[in-house]
Amino acid sequence: MEDHNYVIEEVSGASSGAMIGSLIASQKTSQEIYDIAKSFTIRDMFDINMRDFSIKGTKIISRIMRHVDVDCIEDLPIPFTVVGMDLRIGREVAFSEGGIADALLCSSRVP
C-alpha cells in the first residue's frame, strides 16, 4: 500500500485482524509488520494451560504491544476499532476507546 501512496484513514479488525490492525493504526509500515510477524515463534503466540487445556493468547498480545507506542486506543495516530463478541448477549461489541491490550484480548479470546 505504501508503494501506491494509499493513506489509511481508519482501521478495524477482529481477532488476528485486530492484532495486525493495532500495528497499522500505530503507523507501522508493511515491512515492519512483516518483520514483527516473522519474529514470532509458536511459543510466543500461545500460552497453554495444561491443567485445563485452555489457550489464553496473552503472550502474543504482549509481544504486539511492545511495538505499539501507546496503551489506549484513542491515543493511536490512526482511528482504530476492535471488534469482539459479548457471549452473554450474543452480539458483537466495538471498542474504539480504552486499553488496546484488553480490547485485543477480548477480540481474540476462545470461549
PyRosetta script that sets phi, psi and omega in degrees:
from pyrosetta import init, pose_from_sequence

init()
pose = pose_from_sequence("MEDHNYVIEEVSGASSGAMIGSLIASQKTSQEIYDIAKSFTIRDMFDINMRDFSIKGTKIISRIMRHVDVDCIEDLPIPFTVVGMDLRIGREVAFSEGGIADALLCSSRVP")
pose.set_psi(1, -33.2)
pose.set_omega(1, 178.4)
pose.set_phi(2, -63.4)
pose.set_psi(2, -35.8)
pose.set_omega(2, -179.1)
pose.set_phi(3, -61.8)
pose.set_psi(3, -26.9)
pose.set_omega(3, -178.1)
pose.set_phi(4, -103.5)
pose.set_psi(4, 8.3)
pose.set_omega(4, 177.7)
pose.set_phi(5, 59.5)
pose.set_psi(5, 32.3)
pose.set_omega(5, 174.4)
pose.set_phi(6, -69.7)
pose.set_psi(6, 140.5)
pose.set_omega(6, 176.6)
pose.set_phi(7, -106.8)
pose.set_psi(7, 122.1)
pose.set_omega(7, 178.8)
pose.set_phi(8, -86.6)
pose.set_psi(8, 119.8)
pose.set_omega(8, -176.6)
pose.set_phi(9, -98.4)
pose.set_psi(9, -22.1)
pose.set_omega(9, -178.0)
pose.set_phi(10, -162.1)
pose.set_psi(10, 149.5)
pose.set_omega(10, -178.5)
pose.set_phi(11, -134.0)
pose.set_psi(11, 139.8)
pose.set_omega(11, 170.9)
pose.set_phi(12, -143.3)
pose.set_psi(12, 156.0)
pose.set_omega(12, 179.5)
pose.set_phi(13, -173.2)
pose.set_psi(13, 164.6)
pose.set_omega(13, 176.7)
pose.set_phi(14, -128.6)
pose.set_psi(14, 146.8)
pose.set_omega(14, 176.8)
pose.set_phi(15, 56.3)
pose.set_psi(15, -125.5)
pose.set_omega(15, -178.7)
pose.set_phi(16, -65.4)
pose.set_psi(16, -28.3)
pose.set_omega(16, 175.4)
pose.set_phi(17, -64.6)
pose.set_psi(17, -33.4)
pose.set_omega(17, 176.5)
pose.set_phi(18, -71.5)
pose.set_psi(18, -36.0)
pose.set_omega(18, 178.3)
pose.set_phi(19, -63.7)
pose.set_psi(19, -47.5)
pose.set_omega(19, 176.8)
pose.set_phi(20, -65.7)
pose.set_psi(20, -39.5)
pose.set_omega(20, 179.0)
pose.set_phi(21, -59.6)
pose.set_psi(21, -36.1)
pose.set_omega(21, 179.1)
pose.set_phi(22, -64.2)
pose.set_psi(22, -34.3)
pose.set_omega(22, 177.9)
pose.set_phi(23, -72.6)
pose.set_psi(23, -40.3)
pose.set_omega(23, 176.9)
pose.set_phi(24, -63.1)
pose.set_psi(24, -44.8)
pose.set_omega(24, 179.5)
pose.set_phi(25, -66.0)
pose.set_psi(25, -18.4)
pose.set_omega(25, 175.2)
pose.set_phi(26, -87.5)
pose.set_psi(26, 4.1)
pose.set_omega(26, 178.9)
pose.set_phi(27, 66.8)
pose.set_psi(27, 33.3)
pose.set_omega(27, 172.1)
pose.set_phi(28, -76.0)
pose.set_psi(28, 145.1)
pose.set_omega(28, 177.9)
pose.set_phi(29, -78.3)
pose.set_psi(29, 166.7)
pose.set_omega(29, 176.8)
pose.set_phi(30, -58.4)
pose.set_psi(30, -40.9)
pose.set_omega(30, 179.6)
pose.set_phi(31, -65.4)
pose.set_psi(31, -41.4)
pose.set_omega(31, 178.1)
pose.set_phi(32, -63.2)
pose.set_psi(32, -42.7)
pose.set_omega(32, 179.4)
pose.set_phi(33, -64.5)
pose.set_psi(33, -42.5)
pose.set_omega(33, 177.4)
pose.set_phi(34, -59.6)
pose.set_psi(34, -46.2)
pose.set_omega(34, -179.3)
pose.set_phi(35, -63.8)
pose.set_psi(35, -39.7)
pose.set_omega(35, 177.6)
pose.set_phi(36, -62.2)
pose.set_psi(36, -50.0)
pose.set_omega(36, -178.8)
pose.set_phi(37, -62.6)
pose.set_psi(37, -40.2)
pose.set_omega(37, -178.5)
pose.set_phi(38, -67.2)
pose.set_psi(38, -25.0)
pose.set_omega(38, -178.8)
pose.set_phi(39, -77.4)
pose.set_psi(39, -13.8)
pose.set_omega(39, -178.6)
pose.set_phi(40, -73.7)
pose.set_psi(40, 140.9)
pose.set_omega(40, 168.8)
pose.set_phi(41, -108.8)
pose.set_psi(41, 169.4)
pose.set_omega(41, 179.2)
pose.set_phi(42, -60.7)
pose.set_psi(42, -32.8)
pose.set_omega(42, 178.4)
pose.set_phi(43, -69.9)
pose.set_psi(43, -26.0)
pose.set_omega(43, 177.7)
pose.set_phi(44, -74.2)
pose.set_psi(44, -21.3)
pose.set_omega(44, -169.5)
pose.set_phi(45, -93.8)
pose.set_psi(45, -34.6)
pose.set_omega(45, -172.7)
pose.set_phi(46, -127.9)
pose.set_psi(46, 136.3)
pose.set_omega(46, 171.2)
pose.set_phi(47, -114.0)
pose.set_psi(47, 106.2)
pose.set_omega(47, -173.8)
pose.set_phi(48, -100.4)
pose.set_psi(48, 128.3)
pose.set_omega(48, 175.8)
pose.set_phi(49, -92.1)
pose.set_psi(49, 112.6)
pose.set_omega(49, -176.5)
pose.set_phi(50, -73.4)
pose.set_psi(50, -16.7)
pose.set_omega(50, 178.9)
pose.set_phi(51, -70.9)
pose.set_psi(51, -43.2)
pose.set_omega(51, -179.9)
pose.set_phi(52, -119.5)
pose.set_psi(52, 7.8)
pose.set_omega(52, 177.9)
pose.set_phi(53, 57.2)
pose.set_psi(53, 32.1)
pose.set_omega(53, 177.7)
pose.set_phi(54, -89.8)
pose.set_psi(54, 152.2)
pose.set_omega(54, 177.2)
pose.set_phi(55, -116.9)
pose.set_psi(55, 123.2)
pose.set_omega(55, -175.9)
pose.set_phi(56, -92.0)
pose.set_psi(56, -52.6)
pose.set_omega(56, -177.7)
pose.set_phi(57, 92.2)
pose.set_psi(57, 6.5)
pose.set_omega(57, -178.8)
pose.set_phi(58, -71.8)
pose.set_psi(58, -26.4)
pose.set_omega(58, 179.8)
pose.set_phi(59, -63.4)
pose.set_psi(59, -49.4)
pose.set_omega(59, -177.1)
pose.set_phi(60, -65.7)
pose.set_psi(60, -36.4)
pose.set_omega(60, 178.9)
pose.set_phi(61, -66.8)
pose.set_psi(61, -40.0)
pose.set_omega(61, 175.7)
pose.set_phi(62, -60.7)
pose.set_psi(62, -41.4)
pose.set_omega(62, 178.7)
pose.set_phi(63, -64.6)
pose.set_psi(63, -42.5)
pose.set_omega(63, 179.0)
pose.set_phi(64, -64.8)
pose.set_psi(64, -40.9)
pose.set_omega(64, -177.4)
pose.set_phi(65, -65.2)
pose.set_psi(65, -20.2)
pose.set_omega(65, 174.6)
pose.set_phi(66, -64.3)
pose.set_psi(66, -22.0)
pose.set_omega(66, -176.4)
pose.set_phi(67, -104.9)
pose.set_psi(67, -2.8)
pose.set_omega(67, 177.5)
pose.set_phi(68, -101.1)
pose.set_psi(68, 127.6)
pose.set_omega(68, -170.3)
pose.set_phi(69, -80.8)
pose.set_psi(69, -8.2)
pose.set_omega(69, -178.6)
pose.set_phi(70, -131.8)
pose.set_psi(70, 164.2)
pose.set_omega(70, -179.8)
pose.set_phi(71, -97.4)
pose.set_psi(71, -27.3)
pose.set_omega(71, -174.5)
pose.set_phi(72, -106.2)
pose.set_psi(72, 139.9)
pose.set_omega(72, -179.3)
pose.set_phi(73, -55.0)
pose.set_psi(73, -43.2)
pose.set_omega(73, -175.6)
pose.set_phi(74, -69.6)
pose.set_psi(74, -10.9)
pose.set_omega(74, 178.5)
pose.set_phi(75, -94.3)
pose.set_psi(75, -3.2)
pose.set_omega(75, 178.2)
pose.set_phi(76, -69.2)
pose.set_psi(76, 148.0)
pose.set_omega(76, -179.0)
pose.set_phi(77, -68.3)
pose.set_psi(77, -25.0)
pose.set_omega(77, 177.6)
pose.set_phi(78, -116.0)
pose.set_psi(78, 131.3)
pose.set_omega(78, 178.8)
pose.set_phi(79, -53.8)
pose.set_psi(79, 136.0)
pose.set_omega(79, -172.2)
pose.set_phi(80, -138.8)
pose.set_psi(80, 136.0)
pose.set_omega(80, 176.4)
pose.set_phi(81, -128.4)
pose.set_psi(81, 130.6)
pose.set_omega(81, 176.3)
pose.set_phi(82, -104.1)
pose.set_psi(82, 131.3)
pose.set_omega(82, -179.8)
pose.set_phi(83, -105.0)
pose.set_psi(83, 130.3)
pose.set_omega(83, 177.6)
pose.set_phi(84, -133.2)
pose.set_psi(84, -172.1)
pose.set_omega(84, -178.6)
pose.set_phi(85, -128.3)
pose.set_psi(85, 130.2)
pose.set_omega(85, 172.6)
pose.set_phi(86, -94.1)
pose.set_psi(86, 104.2)
pose.set_omega(86, -175.0)
pose.set_phi(87, -69.4)
pose.set_psi(87, -21.6)
pose.set_omega(87, 179.5)
pose.set_phi(88, -66.9)
pose.set_psi(88, -37.8)
pose.set_omega(88, -177.9)
pose.set_phi(89, -109.9)
pose.set_psi(89, -6.0)
pose.set_omega(89, 177.1)
pose.set_phi(90, 70.7)
pose.set_psi(90, 33.6)
pose.set_omega(90, -178.8)
pose.set_phi(91, -132.6)
pose.set_psi(91, 156.1)
pose.set_omega(91, 176.2)
pose.set_phi(92, -75.3)
pose.set_psi(92, 152.3)
pose.set_omega(92, 179.8)
pose.set_phi(93, -129.0)
pose.set_psi(93, 135.6)
pose.set_omega(93, 178.8)
pose.set_phi(94, -109.2)
pose.set_psi(94, 127.9)
pose.set_omega(94, 178.0)
pose.set_phi(95, -107.2)
pose.set_psi(95, 114.1)
pose.set_omega(95, 176.9)
pose.set_phi(96, -120.4)
pose.set_psi(96, 9.1)
pose.set_omega(96, 172.6)
pose.set_phi(97, -154.2)
pose.set_psi(97, 164.0)
pose.set_omega(97, -178.0)
pose.set_phi(98, 101.6)
pose.set_psi(98, -170.9)
pose.set_omega(98, -175.9)
pose.set_phi(99, -68.8)
pose.set_psi(99, 130.7)
pose.set_omega(99, 179.4)
pose.set_phi(100, -64.7)
pose.set_psi(100, -48.1)
pose.set_omega(100, -177.8)
pose.set_phi(101, -60.4)
pose.set_psi(101, -42.2)
pose.set_omega(101, 179.3)
pose.set_phi(102, -63.3)
pose.set_psi(102, -42.5)
pose.set_omega(102, 180.0)
pose.set_phi(103, -65.7)
pose.set_psi(103, -42.1)
pose.set_omega(103, 178.6)
pose.set_phi(104, -63.5)
pose.set_psi(104, -40.8)
pose.set_omega(104, 178.9)
pose.set_phi(105, -63.7)
pose.set_psi(105, -43.2)
pose.set_omega(105, 178.4)
pose.set_phi(106, -62.2)
pose.set_psi(106, -39.6)
pose.set_omega(106, -176.9)
pose.set_phi(107, -72.7)
pose.set_psi(107, -29.2)
pose.set_omega(107, -173.9)
pose.set_phi(108, -107.3)
pose.set_psi(108, 6.6)
pose.set_omega(108, -177.1)
pose.set_phi(109, -72.6)
pose.set_psi(109, 139.1)
pose.set_omega(109, 174.6)
pose.set_phi(110, -99.1)
pose.set_psi(110, 120.5)
pose.set_omega(110, -177.3)
pose.set_phi(111, -67.0)
pose.dump_pdb("model.pdb")
